[in-house]
Amino acid sequence: MPIYEYVCPECKSKFEKMRPFSQSTEPADCPDCKTESKRVLSKFACFSKSESGVSAPVGGGGCAGCSSGSCATCGG
Ligand SMILES: [Zn+2]
């Protein structure tokens, strides 16, 4: 079962949840304040295909999990 990452919009808490792929797009409740939290994209979604077919970082400024573009999530 895949693990998905979520960030709470209230307390900015980051947590992971293991759930079936069929529920991957559903929000998860923050373990701290029970606020409905959106999923942050994993490294698999960190890159998008450019027109030339070469994978490139989205926006060139990191992934959903960082702003440096060189964290483990970015694969850098
Ligand atoms: Zn929270």
N, CA, C, O and the ligand as a Tripos MOL2 file, in Angstrom:
@<TRIPOS>MOLECULE
protein
  305   303    77     0     0
PROTEIN
NO_CHARGES

@<TRIPOS>ATOM
      1 N           0.8540   -1.1970    0.0000 N.3       1 MET1
      2 CA          0.0000    0.0000    0.0000 C.3       1 MET1
      3 C           0.8880    1.2430    0.0000 C.2       1 MET1
      4 O           1.7990    1.3430    0.8220 O.2       1 MET1
      5 N           0.6450    2.1720   -0.8870 N.am      2 PRO2
      6 CA          1.5120    3.3570   -0.9720 C.3       2 PRO2
      7 C           1.3280    4.3030    0.2080 C.2       2 PRO2
      8 O           0.2710    4.3420    0.8370 O.2       2 PRO2
      9 N           2.3760    5.0590    0.4900 N.am      3 ILE3
     10 CA          2.3250    6.0550    1.5640 C.3       3 ILE3
     11 C           2.2240    7.4340    0.9380 C.2       3 ILE3
     12 O           2.9650    7.7710    0.0150 O.2       3 ILE3
     13 N           1.2960    8.2200    1.4540 N.am      4 TYR4
     14 CA          1.1040    9.5700    0.9410 C.3       4 TYR4
     15 C           1.4480   10.5880    2.0170 C.2       4 TYR4
     16 O           1.2840   10.3370    3.2110 O.2       4 TYR4
     17 N           1.9260   11.7400    1.5690 N.am      5 GLU5
     18 CA          2.3030   12.8010    2.5020 C.3       5 GLU5
     19 C           1.2430   13.8940    2.4950 C.2       5 GLU5
     20 O           0.6830   14.2450    1.4560 O.2       5 GLU5
     21 N           0.9910   14.4140    3.6790 N.am      6 TYR6
     22 CA         -0.0030   15.4750    3.8290 C.3       6 TYR6
     23 C           0.5910   16.6010    4.6530 C.2       6 TYR6
     24 O           1.4500   16.3780    5.5060 O.2       6 TYR6
     25 N           0.1140   17.8320    4.3850 N.am      7 VAL7
     26 CA          0.5090   18.9740    5.1940 C.3       7 VAL7
     27 C          -0.7560   19.6570    5.6940 C.2       7 VAL7
     28 O          -1.6390   20.0200    4.9160 O.2       7 VAL7
     29 N          -0.8220   19.8230    7.0060 N.am      8 CYS8
     30 CA         -1.9820   20.4510    7.6160 C.3       8 CYS8
     31 C          -1.9550   21.9540    7.3570 C.2       8 CYS8
     32 O          -0.9430   22.6020    7.6250 O.2       8 CYS8
     33 N          -3.0400   22.5180    6.8450 N.am      9 PRO9
     34 CA         -3.0930   23.9570    6.5810 C.3       9 PRO9
     35 C          -3.1950   24.7790    7.8640 C.2       9 PRO9
     36 O          -2.9320   25.9810    7.8460 O.2       9 PRO9
     37 N          -3.5650   24.1620    8.9520 N.am     10 GLU10
     38 CA         -3.7170   24.8680   10.2260 C.3      10 GLU10
     39 C          -2.4200   24.9510   11.0120 C.2      10 GLU10
     40 O          -1.9400   26.0420   11.3180 O.2      10 GLU10
     41 N          -1.8560   23.7990   11.3370 N.am     11 CYS11
     42 CA         -0.6610   23.7860   12.1900 C.3      11 CYS11
     43 C           0.6000   23.4720   11.4060 C.2      11 CYS11
     44 O           1.6790   23.3350   11.9830 O.2      11 CYS11
     45 N           0.4660   23.3570   10.0900 N.am     12 LYS12
     46 CA          1.6130   23.1000    9.2060 C.3      12 LYS12
     47 C           2.3010   21.7810    9.5140 C.2      12 LYS12
     48 O           3.4450   21.5500    9.1240 O.2      12 LYS12
     49 N           1.5930   20.9390   10.2080 N.am     13 SER13
     50 CA          2.1650   19.6450   10.5400 C.3      13 SER13
     51 C           2.2170   18.7630    9.3070 C.2      13 SER13
     52 O           1.2800   18.7240    8.5090 O.2      13 SER13
     53 N           3.3170   18.0640    9.1660 N.am     14 LYS14
     54 CA          3.4850   17.1780    8.0270 C.3      14 LYS14
     55 C           3.3560   15.7430    8.5070 C.2      14 LYS14
     56 O           4.0080   15.3420    9.4710 O.2      14 LYS14
     57 N           2.5310   14.9890    7.8480 N.am     15 PHE15
     58 CA          2.3650   13.6060    8.2740 C.3      15 PHE15
     59 C           2.1600   12.7040    7.0790 C.2      15 PHE15
     60 O           1.8110   13.1470    5.9850 O.2      15 PHE15
     61 N           2.3850   11.4360    7.3200 N.am     16 GLU16
     62 CA          2.2350   10.4570    6.2560 C.3      16 GLU16
     63 C           1.1220    9.4920    6.5970 C.2      16 GLU16
     64 O           0.8570    9.1950    7.7620 O.2      16 GLU16
     65 N           0.4940    9.0230    5.5700 N.am     17 LYS17
     66 CA         -0.6020    8.1000    5.7740 C.3      17 LYS17
     67 C          -0.5420    6.9990    4.7260 C.2      17 LYS17
     68 O          -0.3670    7.2620    3.5360 O.2      17 LYS17
     69 N          -0.6860    5.7850    5.1790 N.am     18 MET18
     70 CA         -0.6950    4.6750    4.2580 C.3      18 MET18
     71 C          -2.1400    4.3320    3.9170 C.2      18 MET18
     72 O          -2.9540    4.0410    4.7930 O.2      18 MET18
     73 N          -2.4300    4.3720    2.6500 N.am     19 ARG19
     74 CA         -3.8150    4.1120    2.2490 C.3      19 ARG19
     75 C          -3.8650    3.5530    0.8410 C.2      19 ARG19
     76 O          -2.9190    3.7070    0.0670 O.2      19 ARG19
     77 N          -4.9520    2.9160    0.5180 N.am     20 PRO20
     78 CA         -5.0690    2.3480   -0.8290 C.3      20 PRO20
     79 C          -4.9670    3.4270   -1.8980 C.2      20 PRO20
     80 O          -5.3210    4.5850   -1.6710 O.2      20 PRO20
     81 N          -4.4830    3.0320   -3.0480 N.am     21 PHE21
     82 CA         -4.3410    3.9730   -4.1540 C.3      21 PHE21
     83 C          -5.6770    4.6030   -4.5180 C.2      21 PHE21
     84 O          -5.7350    5.7470   -4.9700 O.2      21 PHE21
     85 N          -6.7380    3.8550   -4.3180 N.am     22 SER22
     86 CA         -8.0700    4.3470   -4.6800 C.3      22 SER22
     87 C          -8.4890    5.5290   -3.8230 C.2      22 SER22
     88 O          -9.4070    6.2680   -4.1780 O.2      22 SER22
     89 N          -7.8040    5.7090   -2.6760 N.am     23 GLN23
     90 CA         -8.1390    6.8290   -1.7930 C.3      23 GLN23
     91 C          -7.0550    7.9010   -1.8190 C.2      23 GLN23
     92 O          -7.0190    8.7810   -0.9590 O.2      23 GLN23
     93 N          -6.1780    7.8200   -2.8060 N.am     24 SER24
     94 CA         -5.0160    8.6990   -2.8310 C.3      24 SER24
     95 C          -5.3710   10.1710   -2.9790 C.2      24 SER24
     96 O          -4.6100   11.0380   -2.5510 O.2      24 SER24
     97 N          -6.5060   10.4570   -3.5740 N.am     25 THR25
     98 CA         -6.8640   11.8600   -3.7970 C.3      25 THR25
     99 C          -7.7340   12.4160   -2.6770 C.2      25 THR25
    100 O          -8.0760   13.5990   -2.6770 O.2      25 THR25
    101 N          -8.0860   11.5730   -1.7370 N.am     26 GLU26
    102 CA         -8.9400   12.0390   -0.6520 C.3      26 GLU26
    103 C          -8.1200   12.7220    0.4360 C.2      26 GLU26
    104 O          -7.0090   12.2840    0.7350 O.2      26 GLU26
    105 N          -8.6470   13.7780    1.0280 N.am     27 PRO27
    106 CA         -7.9230   14.4570    2.1060 C.3      27 PRO27
    107 C          -7.8470   13.5840    3.3490 C.2      27 PRO27
    108 O          -8.6420   12.6640    3.5420 O.2      27 PRO27
    109 N          -6.8640   13.9030    4.1850 N.am     28 ALA28
    110 CA         -6.6810   13.1480    5.4250 C.3      28 ALA28
    111 C          -6.7370   14.1020    6.6020 C.2      28 ALA28
    112 O          -6.3760   15.2730    6.4760 O.2      28 ALA28
    113 N          -7.1820   13.6130    7.7330 N.am     29 ASP29
    114 CA         -7.2660   14.4590    8.9200 C.3      29 ASP29
    115 C          -5.9140   14.5730    9.6000 C.2      29 ASP29
    116 O          -5.2100   13.5810    9.7850 O.2      29 ASP29
    117 N          -5.5590   15.8100    9.9720 N.am     30 CYS30
    118 CA         -4.3190   16.0490   10.7010 C.3      30 CYS30
    119 C          -4.3630   15.2980   12.0310 C.2      30 CYS30
    120 O          -5.3620   15.3640   12.7480 O.2      30 CYS30
    121 N          -3.2810   14.5820   12.3630 N.am     31 PRO31
    122 CA         -3.2640   13.8410   13.6320 C.3      31 PRO31
    123 C          -3.2210   14.7530   14.8470 C.2      31 PRO31
    124 O          -3.5200   14.3240   15.9610 O.2      31 PRO31
    125 N          -2.8500   16.0090   14.6350 N.am     32 ASP32
    126 CA         -2.7370   16.9380   15.7600 C.3      32 ASP32
    127 C          -4.0160   17.7080   16.0170 C.2      32 ASP32
    128 O          -4.5050   17.7530   17.1460 O.2      32 ASP32
    129 N          -4.5650   18.3180   14.9630 N.am     33 CYS33
    130 CA         -5.7220   19.1950   15.1700 C.3      33 CYS33
    131 C          -6.9480   18.7360   14.3850 C.2      33 CYS33
    132 O          -7.9770   19.4120   14.3750 O.2      33 CYS33
    133 N          -6.8290   17.5890   13.7300 N.am     34 LYS34
    134 CA         -7.9590   16.9830   13.0220 C.3      34 LYS34
    135 C          -8.4650   17.8140   11.8400 C.2      34 LYS34
    136 O          -9.5720   17.6040   11.3450 O.2      34 LYS34
    137 N          -7.6320   18.7570   11.4030 N.am     35 THR35
    138 CA         -8.0200   19.5500   10.2520 C.3      35 THR35
    139 C          -7.8210   18.7460    8.9770 C.2      35 THR35
    140 O          -6.8490   18.0040    8.8350 O.2      35 THR35
    141 N          -8.7410   18.9040    8.0730 N.am     36 GLU36
    142 CA         -8.6380   18.2070    6.8000 C.3      36 GLU36
    143 C          -7.4250   18.7280    6.0330 C.2      36 GLU36
    144 O          -7.3280   19.9230    5.7530 O.2      36 GLU36
    145 N          -6.5200   17.8440    5.7020 N.am     37 SER37
    146 CA         -5.2700   18.2450    5.0860 C.3      37 SER37
    147 C          -5.1440   17.7040    3.6750 C.2      37 SER37
    148 O          -5.5880   16.6000    3.3600 O.2      37 SER37
    149 N          -4.5250   18.5210    2.8390 N.am     38 LYS38
    150 CA         -4.3340   18.1020    1.4600 C.3      38 LYS38
    151 C          -3.0370   17.3280    1.3080 C.2      38 LYS38
    152 O          -2.0710   17.5370    2.0420 O.2      38 LYS38
    153 N          -3.0460   16.4480    0.3540 N.am     39 ARG39
    154 CA         -1.8620   15.6610    0.0760 C.3      39 ARG39
    155 C          -0.8120   16.5230   -0.6260 C.2      39 ARG39
    156 O          -1.1440   17.3450   -1.4800 O.2      39 ARG39
    157 N           0.4320   16.3310   -0.2660 N.am     40 VAL40
    158 CA          1.5170   16.9730   -0.9960 C.3      40 VAL40
    159 C           2.1130   15.9340   -1.9300 C.2      40 VAL40
    160 O           2.1130   14.7380   -1.6370 O.2      40 VAL40
    161 N           2.6040   16.3970   -3.0250 N.am     41 LEU41
    162 CA          3.0580   15.4840   -4.0550 C.3      41 LEU41
    163 C           4.3690   14.8200   -3.6890 C.2      41 LEU41
    164 O           5.2740   15.4530   -3.1450 O.2      41 LEU41
    165 N           4.4570   13.5720   -3.9850 N.am     42 SER42
    166 CA          5.6790   12.8330   -3.7380 C.3      42 SER42
    167 C           6.6570   13.0630   -4.8770 C.2      42 SER42
    168 O           6.3740   13.8100   -5.8140 O.2      42 SER42
    169 N           7.8140   12.4130   -4.7880 N.am     43 LYS43
    170 CA          8.8280   12.6140   -5.8170 C.3      43 LYS43
    171 C           8.3580   12.1390   -7.1880 C.2      43 LYS43
    172 O           8.8700   12.5660   -8.2220 O.2      43 LYS43
    173 N           7.3820   11.2570   -7.1690 N.am     44 PHE44
    174 CA          6.8920   10.7490   -8.4420 C.3      44 PHE44
    175 C           6.1350   11.8160   -9.2240 C.2      44 PHE44
    176 O           6.0210   11.7480  -10.4480 O.2      44 PHE44
    177 N           5.6260   12.7940   -8.4970 N.am     45 ALA45
    178 CA          4.8840   13.8530   -9.1580 C.3      45 ALA45
    179 C           5.6790   15.1440   -9.1730 C.2      45 ALA45
    180 O           5.1880   16.1890   -9.6000 O.2      45 ALA45
    181 N           6.9200   15.0560   -8.6990 N.am     46 CYS46
    182 CA          7.7540   16.2470   -8.5850 C.3      46 CYS46
    183 C           8.2630   16.6790   -9.9510 C.2      46 CYS46
    184 O           8.6240   17.8390  -10.1540 O.2      46 CYS46
    185 N           8.2880   15.7650  -10.8570 N.am     47 PHE47
    186 CA          8.8070   16.0790  -12.1720 C.3      47 PHE47
    187 C           7.7060   15.9630  -13.2230 C.2      47 PHE47
    188 O           6.8250   15.1070  -13.1420 O.2      47 PHE47
    189 N           7.7810   16.8210  -14.1780 N.am     48 SER48
    190 CA          6.8120   16.7470  -15.2630 C.3      48 SER48
    191 C           7.5430   16.5760  -16.5870 C.2      48 SER48
    192 O           8.6950   16.9840  -16.7370 O.2      48 SER48
    193 N           6.8710   15.9830  -17.5160 N.am     49 LYS49
    194 CA          7.4780   15.7960  -18.8190 C.3      49 LYS49
    195 C           7.4350   17.1060  -19.6120 C.2      49 LYS49
    196 O           6.3720   17.7010  -19.7890 O.2      49 LYS49
    197 N           8.5730   17.5320  -20.0740 N.am     50 SER50
    198 CA          8.5980   18.7130  -20.9200 C.3      50 SER50
    199 C           8.2490   18.3060  -22.3500 C.2      50 SER50
    200 O           8.0450   17.1290  -22.6460 O.2      50 SER50
    201 N           8.1870   19.2690  -23.1960 N.am     51 GLU51
    202 CA          7.7900   18.9940  -24.5770 C.3      51 GLU51
    203 C           8.7760   18.0620  -25.2750 C.2      51 GLU51
    204 O           8.4040   17.3100  -26.1760 O.2      51 GLU51
    205 N          10.0310   18.1210  -24.8500 N.am     52 SER52
    206 CA         11.0350   17.2800  -25.4840 C.3      52 SER52
    207 C          11.0600   15.8790  -24.8870 C.2      52 SER52
    208 O          11.8170   15.0170  -25.3350 O.2      52 SER52
    209 N          10.2270   15.6590  -23.8730 N.am     53 GLY53
    210 CA         10.1640   14.3370  -23.2810 C.3      53 GLY53
    211 C          11.1570   14.1400  -22.1590 C.2      53 GLY53
    212 O          11.2640   13.0450  -21.6070 O.2      53 GLY53
    213 N          11.8910   15.1970  -21.8130 N.am     54 VAL54
    214 CA         12.8680   15.0990  -20.7320 C.3      54 VAL54
    215 C          12.2200   15.5520  -19.4330 C.2      54 VAL54
    216 O          11.5290   16.5700  -19.3910 O.2      54 VAL54
    217 N          12.4470   14.7960  -18.3930 N.am     55 SER55
    218 CA         11.8940   15.1600  -17.1000 C.3      55 SER55
    219 C          12.5920   16.4020  -16.5610 C.2      55 SER55
    220 O          13.8200   16.4920  -16.5710 O.2      55 SER55
    221 N          11.8030   17.3480  -16.0970 N.am     56 ALA56
    222 CA         12.3640   18.5660  -15.5550 C.3      56 ALA56
    223 C          11.6040   18.9350  -14.2870 C.2      56 ALA56
    224 O          10.4100   18.6630  -14.1660 O.2      56 ALA56
    225 N          12.3020   19.5540  -13.3490 N.am     57 PRO57
    226 CA         11.6310   19.9580  -12.1040 C.3      57 PRO57
    227 C          10.5070   20.9380  -12.3830 C.2      57 PRO57
    228 O          10.6540   21.8460  -13.2010 O.2      57 PRO57
    229 N           9.3930   20.7560  -11.7070 N.am     58 VAL58
    230 CA          8.2590   21.6480  -11.8920 C.3      58 VAL58
    231 C           8.5880   23.0340  -11.3750 C.2      58 VAL58
    232 O           8.8930   23.1990  -10.1940 O.2      58 VAL58
    233 N           8.5330   24.0100  -12.2270 N.am     59 GLY59
    234 CA          8.7890   25.3780  -11.8130 C.3      59 GLY59
    235 C          10.2570   25.6640  -11.5790 C.2      59 GLY59
    236 O          10.6500   26.8230  -11.4490 O.2      59 GLY59
    237 N          11.0660   24.6340  -11.5230 N.am     60 GLY60
    238 CA         12.4840   24.8150  -11.3450 C.3      60 GLY60
    239 C          12.8590   25.2560   -9.9410 C.2      60 GLY60
    240 O          14.0200   25.5760   -9.6890 O.2      60 GLY60
    241 N          11.9150   25.2800   -9.0340 N.am     61 GLY61
    242 CA         12.2140   25.7700   -7.6920 C.3      61 GLY61
    243 C          11.7770   24.8200   -6.6120 C.2      61 GLY61
    244 O          11.1040   25.2180   -5.6610 O.2      61 GLY61
    245 N          12.1470   23.5870   -6.7450 N.am     62 GLY62
    246 CA         11.8260   22.6330   -5.6990 C.3      62 GLY62
    247 C          10.4940   21.9650   -5.9050 C.2      62 GLY62
    248 O           9.7750   22.2520   -6.8620 O.2      62 GLY62
    249 N          10.1750   21.0710   -4.9980 N.am     63 CYS63
    250 CA          8.9480   20.3110   -5.0890 C.3      63 CYS63
    251 C           7.9680   20.7980   -4.0430 C.2      63 CYS63
    252 O           8.1930   21.8260   -3.4040 O.2      63 CYS63
    253 N           6.8950   20.0710   -3.8670 N.am     64 ALA64
    254 CA          5.8900   20.4570   -2.9000 C.3      64 ALA64
    255 C           6.4090   20.3670   -1.4790 C.2      64 ALA64
    256 O           5.8380   20.9610   -0.5640 O.2      64 ALA64
    257 N           7.4940   19.6230   -1.2930 N.am     65 GLY65
    258 CA          8.0020   19.4110    0.0530 C.3      65 GLY65
    259 C           9.1430   20.3360    0.4370 C.2      65 GLY65
    260 O           9.5990   20.3140    1.5810 O.2      65 GLY65
    261 N           9.6090   21.1470   -0.5020 N.am     66 CYS66
    262 CA         10.7230   22.0280   -0.1760 C.3      66 CYS66
    263 C          10.7350   23.1990   -1.1590 C.2      66 CYS66
    264 O           9.8680   23.2980   -2.0260 O.2      66 CYS66
    265 N          11.7110   24.0730   -1.0190 N.am     67 SER67
    266 CA         11.8330   25.1900   -1.9380 C.3      67 SER67
    267 C          13.2320   25.2770   -2.5020 C.2      67 SER67
    268 O          13.5580   26.2110   -3.2340 O.2      67 SER67
    269 N          14.0500   24.3170   -2.1650 N.am     68 SER68
    270 CA         15.4320   24.3760   -2.6020 C.3      68 SER68
    271 C          15.6610   23.6500   -3.9080 C.2      68 SER68
    272 O          16.5850   23.9710   -4.6550 O.2      68 SER68
    273 N          14.8120   22.6660   -4.1820 N.am     69 GLY69
    274 CA         14.9810   21.9070   -5.3890 C.3      69 GLY69
    275 C          16.0190   20.8170   -5.2750 C.2      69 GLY69
    276 O          16.3670   20.1800   -6.2690 O.2      69 GLY69
    277 N          16.5160   20.5940   -4.0780 N.am     70 SER70
    278 CA         17.5500   19.5840   -3.9350 C.3      70 SER70
    279 C          17.3330   18.6870   -2.7180 C.2      70 SER70
    280 O          18.2790   18.0870   -2.2080 O.2      70 SER70
    281 N          16.0960   18.5980   -2.2600 N.am     71 CYS71
    282 CA         15.8480   17.7220   -1.1170 C.3      71 CYS71
    283 C          15.6720   16.2790   -1.5950 C.2      71 CYS71
    284 O          15.6810   16.0070   -2.7960 O.2      71 CYS71
    285 N          15.5180   15.3870   -0.6700 N.am     72 ALA72
    286 CA         15.3870   13.9840   -1.0200 C.3      72 ALA72
    287 C          14.1340   13.7540   -1.8540 C.2      72 ALA72
    288 O          14.0970   12.8750   -2.7150 O.2      72 ALA72
    289 N          13.1070   14.5600   -1.5820 N.am     73 THR73
    290 CA         11.8590   14.4080   -2.3210 C.3      73 THR73
    291 C          12.0410   14.7990   -3.7720 C.2      73 THR73
    292 O          11.4130   14.2320   -4.6660 O.2      73 THR73
    293 N          12.9090   15.7760   -3.9990 N.am     74 CYS74
    294 CA         13.1590   16.2240   -5.3550 C.3      74 CYS74
    295 C          14.0030   15.2120   -6.1280 C.2      74 CYS74
    296 O          14.0240   15.2100   -7.3590 O.2      74 CYS74
    297 N          14.6780   14.3770   -5.4040 N.am     75 GLY75
    298 CA         15.5430   13.4170   -6.0510 C.3      75 GLY75
    299 C          16.8620   14.0310   -6.4540 C.2      75 GLY75
    300 O          17.6080   13.4420   -7.2360 O.2      75 GLY75
    301 N          17.1610   15.2030   -5.9360 N.am     76 GLY76
    302 CA         18.3740   15.9090   -6.3250 C.3      76 GLY76
    303 C          19.6000   15.5490   -5.5100 C.2      76 GLY76
    304 O          20.6820   16.0840   -5.7520 O.2      76 GLY76
    305 ZN         -3.0150   20.2630   12.1170 Zn       77 ZN77
@<TRIPOS>BOND
     1     1     2 1
     2     2     3 1
     3     3     4 2
     4     3     5 am
     5     5     6 1
     6     6     7 1
     7     7     8 2
     8     7     9 am
     9     9    10 1
    10    10    11 1
    11    11    12 2
    12    11    13 am
    13    13    14 1
    14    14    15 1
    15    15    16 2
    16    15    17 am
    17    17    18 1
    18    18    19 1
    19    19    20 2
    20    19    21 am
    21    21    22 1
    22    22    23 1
    23    23    24 2
    24    23    25 am
    25    25    26 1
    26    26    27 1
    27    27    28 2
    28    27    29 am
    29    29    30 1
    30    30    31 1
    31    31    32 2
    32    31    33 am
    33    33    34 1
    34    34    35 1
    35    35    36 2
    36    35    37 am
    37    37    38 1
    38    38    39 1
    39    39    40 2
    40    39    41 am
    41    41    42 1
    42    42    43 1
    43    43    44 2
    44    43    45 am
    45    45    46 1
    46    46    47 1
    47    47    48 2
    48    47    49 am
    49    49    50 1
    50    50    51 1
    51    51    52 2
    52    51    53 am
    53    53    54 1
    54    54    55 1
    55    55    56 2
    56    55    57 am
    57    57    58 1
    58    58    59 1
    59    59    60 2
    60    59    61 am
    61    61    62 1
    62    62    63 1
    63    63    64 2
    64    63    65 am
    65    65    66 1
    66    66    67 1
    67    67    68 2
    68    67    69 am
    69    69    70 1
    70    70    71 1
    71    71    72 2
    72    71    73 am
    73    73    74 1
    74    74    75 1
    75    75    76 2
    76    75    77 am
    77    77    78 1
    78    78    79 1
    79    79    80 2
    80    79    81 am
    81    81    82 1
    82    82    83 1
    83    83    84 2
    84    83    85 am
    85    85    86 1
    86    86    87 1
    87    87    88 2
    88    87    89 am
    89    89    90 1
    90    90    91 1
    91    91    92 2
    92    91    93 am
    93    93    94 1
    94    94    95 1
    95    95    96 2
    96    95    97 am
    97    97    98 1
    98    98    99 1
    99    99   100 2
   100    99   101 am
   101   101   102 1
   102   102   103 1
   103   103   104 2
   104   103   105 am
   105   105   106 1
   106   106   107 1
   107   107   108 2
   108   107   109 am
   109   109   110 1
   110   110   111 1
   111   111   112 2
   112   111   113 am
   113   113   114 1
   114   114   115 1
   115   115   116 2
   116   115   117 am
   117   117   118 1
   118   118   119 1
   119   119   120 2
   120   119   121 am
   121   121   122 1
   122   122   123 1
   123   123   124 2
   124   123   125 am
   125   125   126 1
   126   126   127 1
   127   127   128 2
   128   127   129 am
   129   129   130 1
   130   130   131 1
   131   131   132 2
   132   131   133 am
   133   133   134 1
   134   134   135 1
   135   135   136 2
   136   135   137 am
   137   137   138 1
   138   138   139 1
   139   139   140 2
   140   139   141 am
   141   141   142 1
   142   142   143 1
   143   143   144 2
   144   143   145 am
   145   145   146 1
   146   146   147 1
   147   147   148 2
   148   147   149 am
   149   149   150 1
   150   150   151 1
   151   151   152 2
   152   151   153 am
   153   153   154 1
   154   154   155 1
   155   155   156 2
   156   155   157 am
   157   157   158 1
   158   158   159 1
   159   159   160 2
   160   159   161 am
   161   161   162 1
   162   162   163 1
   163   163   164 2
   164   163   165 am
   165   165   166 1
   166   166   167 1
   167   167   168 2
   168   167   169 am
   169   169   170 1
   170   170   171 1
   171   171   172 2
   172   171   173 am
   173   173   174 1
   174   174   175 1
   175   175   176 2
   176   175   177 am
   177   177   178 1
   178   178   179 1
   179   179   180 2
   180   179   181 am
   181   181   182 1
   182   182   183 1
   183   183   184 2
   184   183   185 am
   185   185   186 1
   186   186   187 1
   187   187   188 2
   188   187   189 am
   189   189   190 1
   190   190   191 1
   191   191   192 2
   192   191   193 am
   193   193   194 1
   194   194   195 1
   195   195   196 2
   196   195   197 am
   197   197   198 1
   198   198   199 1
   199   199   200 2
   200   199   201 am
   201   201   202 1
   202   202   203 1
   203   203   204 2
   204   203   205 am
   205   205   206 1
   206   206   207 1
   207   207   208 2
   208   207   209 am
   209   209   210 1
   210   210   211 1
   211   211   212 2
   212   211   213 am
   213   213   214 1
   214   214   215 1
   215   215   216 2
   216   215   217 am
   217   217   218 1
   218   218   219 1
   219   219   220 2
   220   219   221 am
   221   221   222 1
   222   222   223 1
   223   223   224 2
   224   223   225 am
   225   225   226 1
   226   226   227 1
   227   227   228 2
   228   227   229 am
   229   229   230 1
   230   230   231 1
   231   231   232 2
   232   231   233 am
   233   233   234 1
   234   234   235 1
   235   235   236 2
   236   235   237 am
   237   237   238 1
   238   238   239 1
   239   239   240 2
   240   239   241 am
   241   241   242 1
   242   242   243 1
   243   243   244 2
   244   243   245 am
   245   245   246 1
   246   246   247 1
   247   247   248 2
   248   247   249 am
   249   249   250 1
   250   250   251 1
   251   251   252 2
   252   251   253 am
   253   253   254 1
   254   254   255 1
   255   255   256 2
   256   255   257 am
   257   257   258 1
   258   258   259 1
   259   259   260 2
   260   259   261 am
   261   261   262 1
   262   262   263 1
   263   263   264 2
   264   263   265 am
   265   265   266 1
   266   266   267 1
   267   267   268 2
   268   267   269 am
   269   269   270 1
   270   270   271 1
   271   271   272 2
   272   271   273 am
   273   273   274 1
   274   274   275 1
   275   275   276 2
   276   275   277 am
   277   277   278 1
   278   278   279 1
   279   279   280 2
   280   279   281 am
   281   281   282 1
   282   282   283 1
   283   283   284 2
   284   283   285 am
   285   285   286 1
   286   286   287 1
   287   287   288 2
   288   287   289 am
   289   289   290 1
   290   290   291 1
   291   291   292 2
   292   291   293 am
   293   293   294 1
   294   294   295 1
   295   295   296 2
   296   295   297 am
   297   297   298 1
   298   298   299 1
   299   299   300 2
   300   299   301 am
   301   301   302 1
   302   302   303 1
   303   303   304 2
@<TRIPOS>SUBSTRUCTURE
     1 MET1         2 RESIDUE 1 A MET
     2 PRO2         6 RESIDUE 1 A PRO
     3 ILE3        10 RESIDUE 1 A ILE
     4 TYR4        14 RESIDUE 1 A TYR
     5 GLU5        18 RESIDUE 1 A GLU
     6 TYR6        22 RESIDUE 1 A TYR
     7 VAL7        26 RESIDUE 1 A VAL
     8 CYS8        30 RESIDUE 1 A CYS
     9 PRO9        34 RESIDUE 1 A PRO
    10 GLU10       38 RESIDUE 1 A GLU
    11 CYS11       42 RESIDUE 1 A CYS
    12 LYS12       46 RESIDUE 1 A LYS
    13 SER13       50 RESIDUE 1 A SER
    14 LYS14       54 RESIDUE 1 A LYS
    15 PHE15       58 RESIDUE 1 A PHE
    16 GLU16       62 RESIDUE 1 A GLU
    17 LYS17       66 RESIDUE 1 A LYS
    18 MET18       70 RESIDUE 1 A MET
    19 ARG19       74 RESIDUE 1 A ARG
    20 PRO20       78 RESIDUE 1 A PRO
    21 PHE21       82 RESIDUE 1 A PHE
    22 SER22       86 RESIDUE 1 A SER
    23 GLN23       90 RESIDUE 1 A GLN
    24 SER24       94 RESIDUE 1 A SER
    25 THR25       98 RESIDUE 1 A THR
    26 GLU26      102 RESIDUE 1 A GLU
    27 PRO27      106 RESIDUE 1 A PRO
    28 ALA28      110 RESIDUE 1 A ALA
    29 ASP29      114 RESIDUE 1 A ASP
    30 CYS30      118 RESIDUE 1 A CYS
    31 PRO31      122 RESIDUE 1 A PRO
    32 ASP32      126 RESIDUE 1 A ASP
    33 CYS33      130 RESIDUE 1 A CYS
    34 LYS34      134 RESIDUE 1 A LYS
    35 THR35      138 RESIDUE 1 A THR
    36 GLU36      142 RESIDUE 1 A GLU
    37 SER37      146 RESIDUE 1 A SER
    38 LYS38      150 RESIDUE 1 A LYS
    39 ARG39      154 RESIDUE 1 A ARG
    40 VAL40      158 RESIDUE 1 A VAL
    41 LEU41      162 RESIDUE 1 A LEU
    42 SER42      166 RESIDUE 1 A SER
    43 LYS43      170 RESIDUE 1 A LYS
    44 PHE44      174 RESIDUE 1 A PHE
    45 ALA45      178 RESIDUE 1 A ALA
    46 CYS46      182 RESIDUE 1 A CYS
    47 PHE47      186 RESIDUE 1 A PHE
    48 SER48      190 RESIDUE 1 A SER
    49 LYS49      194 RESIDUE 1 A LYS
    50 SER50      198 RESIDUE 1 A SER
    51 GLU51      202 RESIDUE 1 A GLU
    52 SER52      206 RESIDUE 1 A SER
    53 GLY53      210 RESIDUE 1 A GLY
    54 VAL54      214 RESIDUE 1 A VAL
    55 SER55      218 RESIDUE 1 A SER
    56 ALA56      222 RESIDUE 1 A ALA
    57 PRO57      226 RESIDUE 1 A PRO
    58 VAL58      230 RESIDUE 1 A VAL
    59 GLY59      234 RESIDUE 1 A GLY
    60 GLY60      238 RESIDUE 1 A GLY
    61 GLY61      242 RESIDUE 1 A GLY
    62 GLY62      246 RESIDUE 1 A GLY
    63 CYS63      250 RESIDUE 1 A CYS
    64 ALA64      254 RESIDUE 1 A ALA
    65 GLY65      258 RESIDUE 1 A GLY
    66 CYS66      262 RESIDUE 1 A CYS
    67 SER67      266 RESIDUE 1 A SER
    68 SER68      270 RESIDUE 1 A SER
    69 GLY69      274 RESIDUE 1 A GLY
    70 SER70      278 RESIDUE 1 A SER
    71 CYS71      282 RESIDUE 1 A CYS
    72 ALA72      286 RESIDUE 1 A ALA
    73 THR73      290 RESIDUE 1 A THR
    74 CYS74      294 RESIDUE 1 A CYS
    75 GLY75      298 RESIDUE 1 A GLY
    76 GLY76      302 RESIDUE 1 A GLY
    77 ZN77       305 GROUP 0 **** ****
